[in-house]
Amino acid sequence: MTQANALETFDFVELLSMLCKGGKTGALHVERDRREFSVYLKEGRVRQMEGGELSGPAAMAEILRDPRGRFHFENDERAPAPDLDLAHETFALEALKLLPPPPLKFPGIGRLEAPERFAELNLSLHEHEIVQAVGAGQPLSELARHPDAAALLGRLCRLRLITERKTRVARLVVQVTQQVSGVVVVDETIYKRWRDTEAAPVKQVQLRHEQSGKVHQLPVRPAPNIGSFILLPPELMIRTGLKAGESVLVRPG
């Protein structure tokens, strides 16, 4: 038997996810107040869970409601009466539905982590539409205006099926140009990355001067072969006080 660990120092959802992603076969036992909860896995799939009078997702919901006790994992221990064959996300989602929905982890644009993992989830047509809207770049705060959508999104974030889409920040060198007016120019490769991240055209960028920390928000357009430079016309050089050769941090505005 492996050494028992305190459940309070672990996230049970993450613990189950780690075991299942590792393709484990065996039993995860949690002992609490002379009561034992056991979840049985076979090749990374949930086959059975029980705890006293509770079974299935209800037993996991009780662990999540009161995450106390000590746990250990027994390799190759088989389920005595397997009645399930579920991916861990599907099983955990059913357990989370029995609890108050967790709050949104972030309000902005989300990323669907491994969209194929959604295929086995027991989602309604409307819930699938919400997931598709996340993938299309609609901010979670807009989708969460309806309580049912907020509950679903909170649970999917809890399972790390939806994560925050991080905006890439580029460190670029200021250079003056006479070819444009009223707009800054960045390399089209950088622009495409921003557009893919934002899931929408990028119309403005924020420039942060590395030394002073001052931030400027300016219109932007892409062009090929700009590299690690950002091109500013003379009027914007004057307006911002930036100088050719200075370094700025640039992100979508």
Residue pairs with C-beta under 8 A, 6 or more apart in sequence:
1 72
1 74
2 72
2 73
2 74
2 75
3 72
4 31
4 70
4 71
4 72
5 70
5 71
5 72
6 69
6 70
7 30
7 32
7 63
7 67
7 68
7 69
7 70
7 71
8 67
8 68
10 71
12 30
12 60
12 63
12 64
12 67
13 64
13 92
13 158
13 159
15 28
15 71
16 28
16 39
16 46
16 60
16 88
16 91
16 92
17 88
17 89
17 92
17 159
17 160
19 26
19 28
19 41
19 44
19 73
19 88
20 41
20 44
20 45
20 46
20 87
20 88
21 44
21 88
22 44
23 43
23 44
24 41
24 43
24 44
24 73
24 75
25 41
25 42
25 43
25 44
25 75
25 76
25 78
26 40
26 41
26 73
26 74
26 75
26 76
26 77
27 38
27 39
27 40
27 41
27 73
27 74
27 77
27 78
27 79
28 38
28 39
28 41
28 71
28 72
28 73
29 36
29 37
29 38
29 71
29 72
29 73
29 74
30 36
30 37
30 38
30 51
30 63
30 69
30 70
30 71
31 69
31 70
31 71
32 66
32 68
32 69
32 70
33 68
33 69
35 51
35 52
36 51
37 49
37 50
37 51
37 52
37 54
37 59
37 62
37 63
37 69
38 48
38 49
38 50
38 51
39 46
39 48
39 49
39 59
39 60
40 46
40 47
40 48
40 49
40 77
40 78
40 79
40 80
40 82
41 47
42 78
42 79
42 82
44 88
45 85
45 86
45 87
45 88
46 84
46 85
46 86
46 87
46 88
46 91
47 79
47 82
47 83
47 84
47 85
48 55
48 79
48 80
48 81
48 82
48 83
48 84
49 55
49 56
49 57
49 59
49 60
49 84
49 91
50 59
51 59
51 62
51 63
54 62
56 83
56 84
56 94
57 91
57 94
57 95
57 97
57 98
58 95
58 98
60 91
60 92
60 95
61 95
61 96
61 98
61 99
64 95
64 96
64 99
65 99
84 91
86 120
87 117
87 120
89 117
89 120
89 121
89 159
89 161
90 120
90 121
90 122
92 159
93 121
93 122
93 155
93 156
93 159
94 122
96 102
96 155
96 158
96 159
97 155
101 150
101 151
101 152
101 154
101 155
102 154
102 155
102 157
102 158
103 154
104 140
104 141
104 144
104 150
104 153
104 154
104 157
105 154
105 157
105 158
105 164
106 140
106 157
106 164
107 139
107 140
107 141
107 144
108 139
108 140
108 141
108 164
108 165
109 137
109 138
109 139
109 140
109 164
109 165
109 197
109 198
109 199
110 134
110 140
110 153
110 157
110 162
110 163
110 164
110 165
111 162
111 163
111 164
111 165
112 118
112 131
112 134
112 135
112 161
112 162
113 160
113 161
113 162
113 163
114 161
115 135
117 161
118 131
118 161
123 131
123 152
126 148
127 152
130 143
130 149
130 152
130 153
131 156
133 143
134 140
134 143
134 153
134 162
136 199
137 198
137 199
137 200
140 153
140 157
140 162
143 149
143 150
143 153
144 150
144 153
153 162
156 162
157 163
165 197
165 199
166 197
167 194
167 197
167 198
167 251
167 252
168 190
168 193
168 194
168 197
168 251
169 249
169 250
169 251
170 186
170 190
170 228
170 249
170 250
170 251
171 210
171 228
171 247
171 248
171 249
171 250
172 186
172 228
172 229
172 230
172 247
172 248
172 249
172 250
173 228
173 229
173 230
173 245
173 246
173 247
173 248
174 229
174 230
174 232
174 237
174 242
174 243
174 244
174 245
174 246
174 247
174 248
175 229
175 230
175 231
175 232
175 244
175 245
176 231
176 232
176 233
176 234
176 237
176 244
177 185
177 231
177 232
177 233
178 233
178 234
179 185
179 231
179 233
180 221
180 231
180 233
181 233
181 235
182 219
182 233
182 235
182 236
183 218
183 219
183 220
183 221
183 233
183 236
184 205
184 207
184 218
184 219
184 220
184 221
184 230
184 231
184 232
184 236
185 220
185 221
185 222
185 223
185 226
185 230
185 231
186 205
186 220
186 221
186 222
186 223
186 226
186 230
186 231
186 250
187 222
187 223
187 224
187 225
187 226
187 227
187 228
187 229
188 222
188 223
188 224
188 226
190 222
191 202
191 220
191 222
192 222
194 202
194 251
194 252
195 201
195 202
197 252
198 252
202 220
202 252
202 253
203 219
203 220
203 253
204 217
204 218
204 219
204 220
204 252
204 253
205 217
205 218
205 220
205 250
205 251
205 252
205 253
206 215
206 216
206 217
206 250
206 251
206 252
206 253
207 215
207 216
207 217
207 218
207 230
207 240
207 242
207 248
207 249
207 250
208 214
208 215
208 248
208 249
208 250
209 215
209 216
209 242
209 246
209 248
210 246
210 247
210 248
210 249
211 246
214 241
216 239
216 240
216 242
217 253
218 232
218 236
218 240
218 253
220 253
223 231
230 248
230 250
232 240
232 242
237 243
237 244
242 248
